[in-house]
Amino acid sequence: MADLDKLFGIDAATIEKLKGEGIETIEAFYEIAKHVDSRAELSEKTGIDNFKLEELSSTAGNFILMMDCVWE
């Protein structure tokens, strides 16, 4: 599990708002933000722009994929 501060492009205020909703990791964030409905709900609860959440979700998905890569 990776802490939210490891996510490229995320700022401290966004991290604080997400942690206020109990979202502590990139993986937990991605599980919510990858779905349109739950992302919209998260946007409403936190005041974070829906488009910003969509961008961060894409970055989080890429981060998770890259965690599984083996570099030779």
Secondary structure, DSSP 8 states (H G I E B T S, - for coil): --BGGGSTT--HHHHHHHHHTT--BHHHHHHHHTSHHHHHHHHHHH---HHHHHHHHHHHHHHHHHHT----
